[in-house]
Amino acid sequence: MSTYTSTLGGHRYRFGSLARLLAAASPERSGDRLAGLAAESAQERVAARWALADVPLTAFLAEPVIPYETDDVTRLILDTHDAGAFAPVAGLSVVGGFREWLLAADSGELAAVAPGLTPEMVAAVSKLMGNADLVAVARKVRVVTAFRSTIGLPGRLATRLQPNHPTDDPAGVAAALLDGLLLGSGDAVIGINPATDSPKAVRDLLELLDGVIQRYAIPTQSCVLSHVTTSIDLMASGAPSTSSSSPSRAPRRRTRPSASRSACSTRRTRRRGRSAGAPSAPTSCTSRPGRAAPSPPTRTTAWTSRRSRHGRTRWPGATTRSW
């Protein structure tokens, strides 16, 4: 395992692995700090970025962030890596050449190199690019998707509404949801990152979002982030919407088993089966843009008024599905 070093202000910083280097180079986030992954100081963060700037892209193939032997997703990425597509940038360092290459490349070149890049390569260079750099590169890529709304057309801006709540309380989520909708936010997607991965909590939030969208015919999509195995279980139980899935490869999310190929295959098969058969619940917030989602079902949602510690709030009570 390689060791990466950088000297800043007379102090020599040492990073024992590529994973540790990537974590230390990330912008400060409370979640990283709680997981023990964040840089200990702003100086260490800068030093990590200096060191990361000199790491060749080939290092991400030689030293996977999650070990090849223990992770199905890593094996899938490396086993299907397109060496031919990677060739034009194979000799570049993360930022020394790759950043400039991205800024100079046209849309055709970006599309051609994409199969040769791993998620860690993209994450690494993004840590070393400013907002202007990211916008300059992203605007060259055209990804137009359409479900209840169309996203990605030139000259348009769509926003995500994320009505999170620290305890996943539906009343609190509903309040944040209303506030965002009144501000005109959420036309890209209404998405929630729940505080837990409880299947019941995820399902309750899915029903809340889907009920609001269906009742008021809002032209948008919804998602609730959950582990892929939670998504599979919810699909099997007839949940009203398919949640966005995380394979849980990052160290901070390794409290649950990492996703296996069989689990991902099961989820893909069930989604296709629901799409090919009877009308299914909306499938939204997918990880791969451009893939059409199934048609929404016919639903009748009975709204009830319930009192909670936040006061009187309305959200879906009884739900009837017509399949």
PyMOL commands that set and color helices and strands:
alter all, ss='L'
color gray80, all
select helices_A, chain A and resi 18-25+30-34+42-53+59-62+72-79+83-89+98-104+107-116+119-127+131-138+170-182+199-216+228-236+251-253+261-276
alter helices_A, ss='H'
color red, helices_A
select strands_A, chain A and resi 4-8+11-15+145-146+150-151+160-161+189-192+222-224+226-227+245-246+298-308+311-322
alter strands_A, ss='S'
color yellow, strands_A
deselect
rebuild
show_as cartoon
